[in-house]
Amino acid sequence: MENREENVCKLCLKTKAKYTCPRCNIQYCSLECYKGEKHVQCSENFYKECFMEGLKDFGSSKEDKQNVLEMLQRVKDEDPGFDSDDDNEDLEARLEGLDLETDSKTVWNKLTDKEKKEFERLMAGGELSTLVEVWAPWWNDKVLISEMNDRKVKTRIPAIQKDITDISTLLSKGKPSADLKNNVINVLYAYCFICRLYNGDHMSFQIEVTKEVLSVSKVLSGTAVCGSPPEAIQMCFQCLQSRDKENLTSRQFNISLIEDVIRIIQGPSQYDPLQFVMSALSELVLLFHKTMSELTTGMLYRDPVNMILYSLLCLPCQNWSCCSIRPYHVRIDNRYVIQGPSQYDPLQFVMTALSELVLLFHKAMSELTTDIKKSKEEKTRLENKDLKKKVFISLKKVEFLLSWTQRFGMALQSAVTELQLEFCAMSSDLAEVNETKQKVEHFQKEKQLKDNRKLVQEI
């Protein structure tokens, strides 16, 4: 009896509890109980935090603000009952002048109760993802021959780097290894991964995206050499499977990227099969250059402690129009401070000087406290310094692969068949795993139903 009472939903006290609230640890049976009046305070705070976390992912540009406004307005138009509590106050007017990145709490408070409930409904049903437009890869665009010959035509294909060094200059002695084509495949997979992961906005987050590229491609982050196209893909898969649970991507998503690599290798047409590969590698070169620039700018950092010491040394210069500290200034002013303004109030100057020192040390303590809080930033600065070295090495590797592709890139065409076979094999294995999983879940469900049947029924 005690076990039954413990497993009963603590909100409705009728049904068996199936879930536990991560915030208050109360056991409940369904979404209705979770959003009910007894639990409304906890559930509303949960959705509020999710709303604010979602807003942090948006920038504070005019375009981002307009996208959020259009999203909320579209939800409002689709639901006739979705109206503001105040008919005179428009949604755009309520959010006007707010910074979506820093004013997330204010934005949430500006929403009406119906708007908040609608957001909770969309989030619970997973419909928020449908409001984000999925990026279409540039390598899937149809490129006409006339467009390829016309340089003035606007295209989404990244521009190829100019003045690419010839491979013969980089390898004055000996020939390039035959495994370089496999290394290119490894790098292309990492490139397709970050393009898809950031929904085409990968050039806006240089440092984060660069870290992702290095985490996926061992060719760039280490000294790995791929012996075959399947091995190049499997290296990337191993890196993706070793990621944190929060950053894991689905196996289906990882397998689909093989098709993207094949499409890039095949190129826009048989007349220019290397254009897509050269464009992808060129964009990686541009990404690494921007990352190097951002890391260099970020390391121009002034330590708050040094700033305090600098201000202490310049105190005499703040009181007198002199450019350097001179000994006779100190001797004369010490005498005047001790004597005070007059014989009637000889302690005024001493008390004032000590009071200013107290104020100075309070400010110094405040600055030091701030510096402690910025210890993470200092740690990040050191990490960025190490990252800068890795990015520089990776940049040189990509530039070398770009030079190789310019001369020997046609060798990649021989890898297409192997990549297609690898894609089919991995897709087949995934289908078998999903089928087996469904059978196991169905068996467990039937077993649970049998166990829940009443052995003794009342007549």
C-alpha positions in Angstrom: 0.0 0.0 0.0 2.8 2.4 0.8 4.4 1.8 -2.7 1.1 2.5 -4.3 0.6 5.8 -2.5 4.1 6.8 -3.4 3.5 6.2 -7.1 0.2 8.1 -7.2 0.2 11.5 -9.0 0.7 14.1 -6.3 -1.4 16.6 -8.2 -4.6 14.8 -9.1 -4.2 11.9 -6.5 -5.9 9.5 -8.9 -3.6 8.2 -11.6 -0.2 6.5 -11.3 2.7 8.9 -11.5 4.9 8.6 -14.6 7.1 11.7 -14.5 9.0 13.8 -12.1 9.2 17.6 -12.3 12.9 18.6 -12.7 12.3 21.9 -10.7 10.3 20.8 -7.7 10.7 17.0 -7.9 6.9 16.5 -7.6 5.6 13.3 -9.3 2.8 13.8 -11.8 1.0 11.6 -14.4 0.3 13.8 -17.5 0.8 17.2 -19.1 -2.6 18.4 -17.9 -1.6 17.9 -14.3 1.8 19.5 -15.0 0.1 22.6 -16.3 -2.7 22.5 -13.8 -3.6 25.1 -11.2 -1.7 23.3 -8.4 1.5 23.3 -10.4 1.0 26.5 -12.5 3.7 28.5 -10.7 6.4 26.0 -11.3 5.4 25.2 -14.9 5.1 28.9 -15.9 8.6 29.7 -14.6 9.9 26.8 -16.6 8.4 28.1 -19.8 9.5 31.6 -18.9 13.1 30.4 -18.6 12.9 28.5 -21.9 11.5 31.6 -23.6 14.4 33.7 -22.2 17.0 31.2 -23.2 15.5 31.1 -26.7 15.7 34.9 -27.0 19.4 34.8 -26.0 20.1 32.9 -29.3 18.9 35.8 -31.3 21.1 38.8 -31.9 20.0 42.3 -31.2 20.0 43.5 -34.9 17.0 45.1 -36.5 16.6 42.0 -38.7 16.5 39.6 -35.7 13.9 41.8 -33.9 11.8 41.9 -37.1 11.9 38.1 -37.4 10.7 37.7 -33.8 7.9 40.2 -34.3 6.8 38.5 -37.5 6.8 35.1 -35.8 4.6 36.3 -32.9 2.3 38.2 -35.3 1.9 35.1 -37.5 0.9 33.1 -34.4 -1.6 35.8 -33.5 -3.1 35.9 -37.1 -3.4 32.1 -37.3 -5.4 31.9 -34.0 -8.6 34.1 -34.0 -8.8 33.9 -30.2 -5.2 34.9 -29.8 -5.7 38.6 -29.0 -4.1 41.1 -26.7 -5.6 41.9 -23.3 -5.2 45.6 -24.2 -6.9 46.3 -27.6 -5.1 49.6 -27.9 -1.7 48.2 -27.4 -0.1 46.5 -30.5 2.4 43.8 -30.2 5.1 45.7 -32.1 4.5 48.8 -30.0 5.0 46.8 -26.8 8.3 45.3 -28.0 9.6 48.5 -29.6 13.0 49.6 -28.3 13.7 46.4 -26.5 17.0 44.5 -26.9 16.1 40.9 -27.4 19.5 39.8 -26.1 19.6 41.7 -22.8 15.9 42.6 -22.2 14.5 39.0 -22.3 12.8 39.3 -18.9 11.1 42.6 -20.0 10.0 41.0 -23.3 8.4 38.1 -21.4 6.6 40.5 -19.1 5.4 42.5 -22.1 3.5 39.4 -23.5 -0.1 38.9 -22.5 -1.3 35.8 -20.7 -2.7 34.4 -24.0 0.6 35.0 -25.8 2.5 33.2 -23.0 0.0 30.3 -23.0 0.4 30.1 -26.8 4.1 30.0 -26.5 3.9 27.2 -23.9 1.6 25.3 -26.3 4.0 25.7 -29.2 6.9 24.6 -27.1 5.2 21.6 -25.7 4.1 20.4 -29.1 7.5 21.1 -30.8 6.0 23.5 -33.2 8.5 26.3 -32.6 11.0 24.5 -34.8 8.6 24.9 -37.8 8.9 28.7 -37.4 12.6 28.6 -38.3 13.3 28.5 -42.0 15.6 25.6 -42.8 18.7 26.6 -44.7 19.1 25.3 -48.3 22.7 24.3 -49.0 24.4 26.2 -51.8 25.8 23.0 -53.3 22.2 21.9 -54.1 21.5 25.0 -56.2 21.2 24.4 -60.0 24.0 26.2 -61.7 23.6 26.8 -65.5 26.6 26.8 -67.8 25.8 30.4 -68.8 25.8 31.4 -65.2 29.2 29.7 -64.6 30.7 31.7 -67.4 29.2 35.0 -66.4 31.1 36.3 -63.4 28.6 39.1 -62.8 25.7 36.8 -61.9 25.0 36.8 -58.2 25.3 33.3 -56.6 25.3 31.8 -53.2 28.4 29.7 -54.0 31.4 31.0 -51.9 34.1 32.7 -53.9 37.2 30.8 -54.6 40.4 32.1 -53.0 42.6 34.1 -55.4 46.3 33.6 -56.0 46.3 30.0 -54.7 49.9 28.8 -54.4 50.8 26.0 -56.9 51.4 22.6 -55.2 54.7 22.2 -57.0 56.0 25.2 -55.1 54.9 23.7 -51.7 56.3 20.3 -52.7 59.5 21.1 -54.4 60.9 17.6 -53.6 58.7 14.6 -54.1 55.1 14.0 -55.1 51.9 14.5 -53.0 50.6 11.5 -51.1 47.7 9.5 -52.7 45.9 9.7 -49.3 45.4 13.5 -49.6 42.1 13.0 -51.4 40.8 11.1 -48.3 42.0 14.0 -46.0 40.0 16.4 -48.2 36.9 14.2 -47.7 37.4 14.4 -43.9 37.6 18.2 -44.1 34.6 18.5 -46.4 32.5 16.4 -44.0 33.4 18.7 -41.1 32.5 21.7 -43.4 29.1 20.3 -44.2 28.5 19.5 -40.5 29.0 23.1 -39.4 27.0 24.5 -42.4 24.0 22.3 -41.4 24.4 22.7 -37.7 24.4 26.5 -37.8 21.6 26.5 -40.5 23.8 28.4 -43.0 24.8 31.1 -40.5 28.2 29.6 -39.8 30.2 32.7 -40.8 28.6 34.8 -38.1 30.1 32.8 -35.2 33.7 32.4 -36.2 35.3 31.1 -32.9 32.4 28.7 -32.1 32.3 27.3 -35.6 36.0 26.9 -35.8 36.0 24.9 -32.6 33.3 22.7 -34.1 35.3 22.1 -37.2 38.4 21.1 -35.3 36.3 18.8 -33.0 35.0 16.9 -36.0 38.1 16.8 -38.3 41.1 15.0 -36.9 42.9 15.9 -40.1 42.8 19.5 -39.1 43.1 19.2 -35.3 45.7 16.5 -35.3 48.1 14.6 -37.5 45.6 11.9 -38.7 45.9 10.6 -42.2 42.9 8.8 -43.7 43.6 5.6 -45.7 40.3 5.4 -47.6 37.1 7.5 -48.1 35.1 5.3 -45.6 37.9 5.7 -43.0 37.7 9.5 -43.5 34.0 9.4 -42.8 34.3 7.0 -39.8 36.9 9.3 -38.2 34.3 12.1 -38.2 31.6 9.7 -36.8 33.9 8.7 -33.9 34.4 12.4 -33.1 30.7 13.1 -33.2 29.8 10.1 -31.0 32.3 11.2 -28.3 30.7 14.6 -27.9 28.8 15.7 -24.8 25.2 14.5 -24.5 24.0 18.1 -24.9 25.8 18.5 -28.2 25.0 15.1 -29.7 23.5 15.0 -33.2 21.3 12.2 -34.4 22.8 9.3 -36.3 20.4 10.0 -39.2 21.7 13.6 -39.4 25.3 12.4 -39.4 24.7 9.9 -42.2 22.9 12.4 -44.3 26.0 14.6 -44.4 27.7 11.9 -46.6 25.3 12.9 -49.4 26.4 16.5 -49.0 30.0 15.5 -49.4 29.2 13.5 -52.5 27.3 16.5 -54.0 30.2 18.8 -53.4 32.7 16.4 -54.9 30.5 16.0 -58.0 30.4 19.7 -58.5 28.0 21.8 -60.5 28.6 19.9 -63.8 31.0 17.7 -65.6 32.6 20.8 -67.2 33.7 22.2 -63.8 33.7 19.4 -61.2 36.1 21.1 -58.9 34.2 24.3 -58.3 32.3 23.2 -55.3 35.3 21.6 -53.6 37.4 24.7 -54.2 34.6 26.9 -52.9 34.1 24.9 -49.7 37.8 24.9 -48.9 38.0 28.6 -49.7 35.3 29.4 -47.3 37.1 27.4 -44.6 40.2 29.5 -45.3 38.1 32.7 -45.0 36.6 31.3 -41.7 40.0 30.6 -40.2 41.3 34.0 -41.3 38.3 35.7 -39.5 38.8 33.6 -36.5 42.5 34.5 -36.3 41.6 38.2 -36.5 38.9 37.9 -33.8 41.2 36.0 -31.5 43.9 38.6 -32.0 41.5 41.5 -31.2 40.2 39.7 -28.2 43.7 39.3 -26.6 44.2 43.0 -26.6 43.0 43.0 -23.0 44.0 45.4 -20.1 44.2 43.8 -16.7 42.0 45.7 -14.2 44.8 45.3 -11.5 47.3 47.0 -13.8 44.9 49.8 -14.4 44.5 50.3 -10.6 48.3 50.4 -10.1 48.6 52.8 -13.0 46.0 55.1 -11.4 47.9 55.0 -8.1 51.1 56.1 -9.8 49.4 58.9 -11.5 47.7 60.3 -8.4 50.2 63.2 -8.0 49.7 64.2 -11.7 46.0 64.5 -11.1 46.6 67.2 -8.5 49.4 69.1 -10.2 50.1 70.0 -13.8 53.3 67.9 -13.9 54.3 65.0 -16.2 56.4 63.0 -13.7 56.6 62.3 -10.0 59.3 64.5 -8.4 60.7 64.0 -4.8 60.3 67.6 -3.7 56.6 67.5 -4.5 56.2 64.7 -2.0 58.3 66.4 0.8 56.5 69.8 0.5 53.0 68.3 0.3 53.5 66.0 3.3 54.4 69.0 5.3 51.3 71.0 4.2 49.0 67.9 4.8 50.2 67.5 8.4 49.9 71.2 9.2 46.4 71.4 7.9 44.6 74.5 6.6 44.9 76.5 9.8 45.7 76.2 13.5 42.0 76.1 14.2 41.5 72.9 12.2 44.9 71.2 11.8 43.4 67.7 11.2 41.2 68.5 8.2 43.8 67.7 5.6 45.0 64.5 7.3 41.4 63.3 7.6 40.6 64.2 4.0 43.7 62.4 2.7 43.0 59.3 4.7 39.3 59.4 3.6 40.3 59.6 0.0 42.6 56.6 0.5 39.7 54.7 2.0 37.6 55.6 -1.0 40.4 54.6 -3.3 40.8 51.2 -1.6 37.0 50.6 -1.8 37.2 51.2 -5.5 40.2 48.9 -5.8 38.3 46.2 -3.9 35.4 46.6 -6.3 37.7 46.4 -9.3 39.4 43.3 -7.8 36.0 41.7 -7.2 35.1 42.3 -10.7 38.4 40.8 -11.8 37.6 37.6 -9.9 34.3 37.4 -11.7 36.2 37.8 -14.9 38.5 34.9 -14.1 36.5 32.8 -16.6 37.2 35.5 -19.2 40.9 35.3 -18.4 40.7 31.5 -18.7 39.0 31.9 -22.0 41.7 34.3 -23.2 44.4 31.7 -22.5 42.3 29.1 -24.3 41.9 31.4 -27.2 45.6 31.9 -27.3 46.1 28.2 -27.6 43.2 28.0 -30.1 44.9 30.7 -32.2 47.9 28.4 -32.7 45.7 25.5 -33.7 43.8 27.6 -36.1 47.0 28.8 -37.7 48.1 25.3 -38.3 44.7 24.3 -39.6 44.7 27.3 -41.9 47.9 26.2 -43.4 46.6 22.6 -43.9 43.5 23.9 -45.7 45.5 26.1 -47.9 47.7 23.1 -48.8 44.7 21.0 -49.6 43.3 23.9 -51.7 46.6 23.9 -53.7 46.4 20.1 -54.1 42.8 20.3 -55.3 43.6 22.9 -57.9 46.1 20.5 -59.5 45.0 17.0 -58.5 41.4 17.4 -57.4 40.0 15.2 -60.2 41.2 12.2 -58.1 38.3 12.9 -55.7 35.9 11.6 -58.4 37.1 8.1 -57.8 35.9 8.3 -54.2 32.3 9.0 -55.1 31.4 5.3 -55.6 32.9 4.3 -52.2 31.1 7.1 -50.5 27.8 6.1 -52.0 28.3 2.5 -50.8 29.2 3.7 -47.3 26.1 5.8 -47.2 23.9 2.9 -48.3 25.6 0.5 -45.8 25.2 3.0 -42.8 21.6 3.8 -43.8 20.8 0.1 -43.9 22.4 -0.5 -40.5 20.5 2.4 -39.0 17.2 1.1 -40.4 17.8 -2.3 -38.9 18.6 -0.8 -35.5 15.4 1.3 -35.6 13.4 -1.7 -36.5 14.8 -3.8 -33.7 14.3 -0.9 -31.3 10.6 -0.7 -32.3 10.2 -4.4 -31.8 11.7 -4.3 -28.3 9.6 -1.3 -27.3 6.4 -3.1 -28.6 7.4 -6.2 -26.6 8.0 -4.2 -23.4 4.7 -2.4 -23.9 2.7 -5.7 -24.3 4.5 -7.1 -21.3 3.6 -4.1 -19.2 0.0 -4.4 -20.2 -0.1 -8.1 -19.2 1.5 -7.2 -15.8 -1.1 -4.6 -15.2 -4.0 -6.9 -15.7 -6.0 -7.7 -12.5 -5.5 -11.2 -11.3 -8.7 -11.1 -9.1 -11.8 -9.3 -10.3 -14.8 -8.4 -8.2 -18.0 -10.2 -9.1 
